[in-house]
């Protein structure tokens, strides 16, 4: 199969490229700069007609990404440009990455623009009779994620025996990156069962507190985490962040690894840098 990817250099994108290479799927990547150039996009689609377009490029999902205009440009304008440039391409499906945080009671500019992107995809798909849907990732973790993220940070502090600031009660729905990629590629095989404009959660369908994740990692490493308890560190952190996966399961998806195996793999990966 032929895949056109945006955001392919990110954490999830890098893991997806490795999967596609391993399974001998052809793929090309579009840079974030090319998403603003209609001529580049037009020429690309003339020379490479993908079976699937997977749009992962985004801005605003990291705490350091605070430029609101850049968030609007990345998550709405660039998405529109890609939809428009590909409207005459006979692809099998266009898969847009949204976010599970668009379902939270407190919204950010990032989650709001991602929710707007879902509606944009639905409108475009219905107008041009295209197979377009969105996926809403839960909190994805695993080998290769930025070392500033939650789980690598816990591993580092445990092994360095330093104190970490922690809100023990905030909850997240987590999913290991290999299970996320497995789920995404399963959706590729059942696009005929997915409605245009649909948004599908990719998660284990459970939630865990920060303290529960910490305790799992402590059991695996035999180290204890010293932490300073703090109040919610982000405005949208919540004591309930359950990402339902009923629709995903109804499409026949399973998870080869699961949370604890994924945590073990991730712990061992990052512990190698700190031991």
C-alpha positions in Angstrom: 0.0 0.0 0.0 1.0 3.6 -0.6 0.9 6.1 2.3 1.3 9.9 2.3 2.3 11.1 5.8 2.5 14.5 7.5 4.2 14.9 10.9 6.3 11.8 10.1 9.2 13.0 12.2 7.3 13.2 15.4 7.1 10.5 18.1 4.1 8.7 16.6 5.1 9.4 13.0 8.6 7.9 13.5 7.0 4.7 14.9 4.6 4.6 12.1 7.4 5.0 9.5 9.2 2.1 11.1 6.1 -0.1 10.9 5.5 0.8 7.2 9.2 0.0 6.4 9.0 -3.3 8.3 5.9 -4.3 6.3 7.2 -3.1 3.0 4.6 -0.3 2.4 5.6 2.6 0.2 5.4 6.0 1.9 6.3 9.6 1.3 6.4 12.5 3.8 5.2 16.1 3.5 7.0 18.7 5.6 5.0 21.4 7.5 6.4 24.0 5.1 5.1 22.1 2.1 1.6 22.1 3.6 1.4 25.8 2.9 2.5 25.5 -0.7 -0.3 24.6 -3.0 2.0 24.1 -6.0 4.2 21.6 -4.1 1.1 19.7 -3.0 -0.4 19.6 -6.5 2.9 18.3 -8.0 3.2 15.7 -5.3 -0.2 14.3 -5.9 0.5 14.1 -9.6 3.5 11.9 -9.1 2.4 9.9 -6.0 -1.2 8.9 -5.7 -1.5 7.5 -2.2 -3.9 4.8 -1.1 -4.0 6.5 2.3 -3.3 10.0 3.6 -2.4 10.1 7.3 -2.3 13.7 8.6 -0.3 13.8 11.9 1.2 17.2 11.7 0.2 19.5 14.6 1.2 22.3 16.9 0.3 23.1 20.4 0.3 19.7 22.1 3.5 20.5 24.0 3.5 23.0 26.9 6.3 24.9 25.2 4.2 25.5 22.1 2.2 28.6 23.1 2.0 30.6 19.8 -1.8 30.7 19.1 -1.4 31.8 15.5 0.9 28.9 14.9 -1.7 26.6 16.5 -4.4 27.9 14.2 -2.2 27.6 11.1 -1.0 24.1 11.8 -4.3 22.6 13.0 -6.8 24.3 10.7 -5.1 26.0 7.7 -2.6 23.3 6.8 -5.3 20.6 7.3 -7.6 22.5 4.9 -4.8 22.9 2.3 -4.1 19.1 2.4 -7.8 18.3 2.1 -8.2 20.7 -0.8 -5.1 19.6 -2.7 -6.2 15.9 -2.4 -9.9 16.3 -3.2 -9.4 14.8 -6.7 -7.0 12.0 -5.6 -8.8 8.6 -5.6 -7.4 7.6 -2.2 -9.1 4.9 -0.1 -9.1 7.0 3.1 -7.8 10.2 4.6 -7.1 9.8 8.3 -6.8 13.0 10.4 -5.3 13.1 13.8 -7.4 14.9 16.4 -7.0 14.6 20.2 -8.8 13.0 23.1 -8.5 16.3 25.0 -11.2 17.8 22.8 -13.6 15.8 25.1 -12.4 17.5 28.3 -14.5 20.1 30.1 -11.6 22.6 30.0 -10.5 23.4 26.5 -7.2 24.8 25.2 -6.4 26.5 21.9 -4.9 23.2 20.8 -7.9 21.0 21.6 -10.3 23.6 20.2 -8.5 23.7 16.9 -8.4 19.9 16.8 -12.1 19.8 17.4 -12.6 22.3 14.6 -10.4 20.1 12.3 -12.8 17.2 12.9 -15.7 19.3 11.7 -13.7 20.5 8.7 -13.0 16.9 7.7 -16.6 15.9 8.0 -17.8 18.9 5.9 -15.1 18.2 3.2 -15.8 14.5 3.1 -19.6 15.0 2.8 -19.2 17.7 0.2 -16.8 15.7 -2.0 -18.0 12.2 -1.2 -14.6 11.2 0.3 -13.7 8.7 2.9 -12.3 10.9 5.7 -12.3 10.2 9.4 -10.4 11.4 12.5 -8.7 9.5 15.3 -8.4 10.7 18.8 -5.3 9.3 20.5 -5.3 8.8 24.2 -2.0 9.7 26.0 0.5 7.8 23.8 3.8 6.7 25.5 6.7 4.5 24.6 10.2 4.3 23.2 11.3 7.4 21.4 9.0 9.9 23.1 10.5 13.2 24.2 12.4 12.7 27.5 10.5 15.6 29.1 7.2 13.6 28.9 5.6 12.1 32.0 6.8 8.5 31.9 10.5 9.2 30.9 10.6 11.9 33.5 9.5 9.4 36.2 12.1 6.9 35.1 14.9 9.5 35.2 14.0 10.8 38.7 13.8 7.2 40.0 17.2 6.2 38.8 18.8 9.5 39.6 17.1 9.5 43.0 16.0 13.1 42.6 12.7 14.7 43.6 9.9 15.1 41.0 7.0 17.4 41.2 3.9 15.3 40.8 0.1 15.7 40.9 -0.7 12.1 42.0 -4.5 12.4 41.4 -4.7 13.6 37.8 -5.8 10.8 35.5 -5.2 9.9 31.9 -6.2 7.2 29.5 -2.9 5.8 28.3 -1.9 3.6 25.3 1.5 2.2 24.4 2.8 3.4 21.1 3.1 -0.1 19.5 -0.6 -0.7 20.4 -1.5 2.7 19.0 0.2 1.9 15.7 -1.4 -1.6 15.6 -4.9 0.1 16.1 -4.3 2.7 13.5 -3.3 0.1 10.9 -6.3 -2.0 11.8 -8.5 1.0 11.0 -6.8 1.2 7.6 -8.1 -2.3 6.9 -11.7 -1.5 7.8 -12.2 1.9 6.3 -15.3 0.7 4.5 -17.0 0.3 7.9 -16.2 3.8 9.1 -18.5 6.7 8.3 -17.2 9.9 6.7 -16.5 12.5 9.4 -16.5 9.9 12.2 -14.0 10.4 15.2 -12.7 7.3 16.7 -10.9 7.1 20.1 -7.7 5.0 20.2 -7.2 4.0 23.9 -7.3 1.0 26.2 -10.7 2.3 27.4 -9.4 2.7 31.0 -7.9 5.5 33.0 -5.1 5.6 35.6 -3.9 8.2 38.0 -0.4 9.5 37.9 0.2 7.8 41.2 -0.9 4.4 39.8 1.5 4.8 36.8 4.2 5.7 39.2 3.6 2.6 41.4 3.7 0.3 38.3 7.1 1.8 37.3 8.4 1.5 40.9 7.5 -2.2 41.0 9.3 -2.8 37.7 12.4 -0.9 38.6 12.7 -1.7 42.3 13.4 2.1 42.8 11.1 4.4 44.7 10.2 7.8 43.3 10.7 10.8 45.6 8.1 13.4 44.8 6.7 16.7 45.9 2.9 16.7 45.7 1.6 19.7 43.7 -1.8 20.9 42.7 -2.9 20.3 39.0 0.0 21.6 36.9 -2.1 22.3 33.8 -5.5 23.9 33.5 -7.0 21.0 31.7 -5.7 18.2 34.0 -8.6 16.3 35.5 -9.5 13.6 38.0 -11.3 12.0 35.2 -9.9 11.5 31.7 -11.5 8.4 30.4 -11.3 7.8 26.7 -13.9 5.3 25.7 -12.9 2.7 23.1 -16.2 1.0 22.4 -16.2 2.0 18.8 -12.6 0.8 18.3 -13.5 -2.6 19.8 -16.6 -2.8 17.6 -14.4 -2.6 14.6 -12.5 -5.7 15.8 -9.3 -4.1 17.2 -7.3 -5.8 19.9 -4.0 -4.8 21.7 -1.0 -7.1 21.5 0.9 -5.5 24.4 -1.2 -3.8 27.0 -0.4 -1.1 29.6 2.0 -3.0 31.9 4.1 -4.6 29.1 4.3 -1.2 27.4 5.4 0.4 30.6 8.1 -2.3 31.1 9.4 -1.7 27.6 9.4 2.0 28.0 11.1 1.8 31.5 13.8 -0.4 30.1 14.4 1.9 27.2 14.8 5.1 29.3 16.6 3.4 32.2 19.4 2.6 29.8 20.2 6.3 29.7 20.2 6.8 33.4 21.8 3.7 35.0 
